[in-house]
Amino acid sequence: METLQLNIEKNQFVGLLQKLSISDKLEMYSILKKSLLCDRMENLLNTIDADELSMEDITETLEEVRLERYNKSKQHV
């Protein structure tokens, strides 16, 4: 894989994002969402005594909660 390094200002980056198609914006959103989730979970693990918790345990619990919320939202429609 070829690597490319760009040095651009934040406002230039935002401008480039605004020019993307909807599908490309959604792809970027998905990538950022995954990245933020990992960062937030890492921060959470650092703030609590999580010696007995694994990332797999946390992910499983999160998925269960998401499914439960999704099912509840479907009942209200």
Secondary structure, 3 states (H helix, E strand, C coil): CCCCCCCCCHHHHHHHHHCCCHHHHHHHHHHHHHHHHHHHHHHHHHHCCCCCCCHHHHHHHHHHHHHHHHHHHHHCC
